[in-house]
């Protein structure tokens, strides 16, 4: 392919050299004369393992060159990768000045171009940047329309400084969020043969993937450090402790608990999170991440309360109110708290949960329920049909098999609020909404 790369910093230089090494004709474009001169001379403008050899070899082979001219770069390429910086402003928001300027200059350069051009954002940008900033800027500069004269995509990079070349050639994943078929196919061809799973998705998802990754990495660092500090206060070897933690690939190092949904509850998580925070406090260990867990969990309950009340319906039916499917444990169930709060707001509630029977509940579980909602017997109904007959809003709390048919059993005008992502519910329909989707 003939490729232009805008921005010869860490991302742009590595992408340019690595793509040239894969047999493409690459022209790097940057406003900085020094960077362009270095690349033109076969030298790297950045310090990065193996990049000096890649730049030198590919410049010598005639597969890589550089220019300060946008017009030259566009004239000699069919696909442009935008790799300019997106630094933080003082308030933490992104400064997209460079993205906007490059998009406008590419638009002007393709105005008189007779062939279809693909514009791809590799820079780290937030959802909406491609559709709301880049595409309008290119259309304004070129007088062409998306999908007719040019295409556009978000294609985030996942390279780490220090191992960027290796990460380019051995990615964990490749994510392509294209707005047109031509650009999508070009990118699939461009990365053909690279290892790792490929995801062809919506541009906004592609844009948010990198932030999701890095936020998770930051959480992991903070979590490991806080556990280490607590471990030191407890007189234990934190590395031995975490090696035991890592060994659990079923719950710990896995997708478990990571799908968006409702708050956690039950007899273990709330109690143990409070206990480890109390231990940290007693030992004068600051653990702001761990300390934030309970308040964050409560905010999800508040969000759900506002979400239900925003529909301005009083008759509400719950499918399940134990803290998760397949159990009758109601202790610290966030659904029970939500029911209690809605009753306090004057809502007329009914609940169906085949695992919860007042006659079978005993001990702390029964005491917890009766203390939270003394008149709970009036709320529990014996069948899903009674939930449908009663409710204006139906709230699904888990994926119990008996809830699968609820979407087809509902009457016209009823609203399904899904907190479990029921596999049979249809997102996007007028009378359906998911709590985090």
Secondary structure, DSSP 4 states (H G I P E B T S, - for coil): -EEEEE--SHHHHHHHHHHHHTT-EEEEE-S-HHHHHHHHTT--SS--TTHHHHHHHHHHTTSEEEES-HHHHHHT-SEEEE----PBPTTS-B--HHHHHHHHHHHHHHTT--S-EEEEE-S---TTHIIIIIHHHHHHHHS--BTTTEEEEE----PPTTSHHHHHHT-SEEEEEESSHHHHHHHHHHTTT--SEEEE--HHHHHHHHHHHHHHHHHHHHHHHHHHHHHHHHT--HHHHHHHHHT-TTTTSSSTT-S--S---TTTHHHHHHHHHHHHHHTT---HHHHHHHHHHHHHHHHHHHHHHTT---EEEEE--SSSTT----TT-HHHHHHHHHHHTT-EEEEE-TT--TTT--HHHHHHHHHH-TTGGGTB-S-HHHHHHH-SEEEE-S--GGGTTHHHHPPTT-EEEESS--TTS-TTSTTEEES--
